Amino acid sequence: MRGIGRLRASFYMPAMTTIPRPHNPPPALLVLIPHALAVLWLGLMAGFFGTYSANVNLAMLQMDGATYATVQSAFNRNVRHALFFALFFGPPLWCALAVATAWREHRTLWWRLLAVVGVAYLLGIVFFTQQVNLPLNYTTEAWNPKALPADWAKVRDQWNAANLWRALLSLGCFATALGTLVGRLAGRGT
């Protein structure tokens, strides 16, 4: 009878084998945050460049030179603020953080593609902007709207073409990063 009592007691009151720990969010969720933010930031920049190319640039084509010089210079000056800088420089940083926090998965397709997206954005958007768009901005800002250079329309067209490049590349980066996140969440390693 004594053995049955012990058996019953152990059945109803199992021995504690684990130490209770405070609840922490699962590491997988924390690792996904930089990846999701990379996708969000890339989407915002793709929308910014795309909207500019599809709307603003087309409207600016209809303006005379003096109006173009005044408005484009105002756009260029007024985009220089902390929020834009955070959004513009954020994607490669979020991509780097996302792949760094998931280093153990560096052999997966999603990881490699997201790393490529970060490098593509850094070189194809940030570096390209520094080398192409910013010099064109400075040229436009130096113009006197009442005495435009003869090639003002050529400079405008160069800037529009450069911005279209940024719009298409940032859209490609966004779509690829979104695909990596969807694939990662689906557990396919893509």
Secondary structure, DSSP 8 states (H G I E B T S, - for coil): -HHHHHHHHHHHS----S--------HHHHHHHHHHHHHHHHHHHHHHHHHIIIIIHHHHTTS-HHHHHHHHHHHHHHT-SHHHHHHHHHHHHHHHHHHHHTGGGTTSHHHHHHHHHHHHHIIIIIIHIIIIIHHHHHHHHH-BTTB--TTHHHHHHHHHHHHHHHHHHHHHHHHHHHHHHHHHHHTS--
